[in-house]
């Protein structure tokens, strides 16, 4: 993982958990923004994957995590 200014770049091989990591990082950043009373902080997050399959999986995971968190 490299950090350039406000960007975090994860580089790793297939099957190593990049989509899982991106999904959890998205939730963490969103929650931190919410805690700081910035309800639109999530709009500043850009998560990029190289396949539609990974993007779909990431979206499903984020929605699943949000559903679980909303239920307490």
Secondary structure, 3 states (H helix, E strand, C coil): CEEECCEEECCCCCCCCHHHHHHHHHHHHHHHHHHCCCCCHHHHCCCCCCCHHHHHHHHHHHHHHHHHHHCC
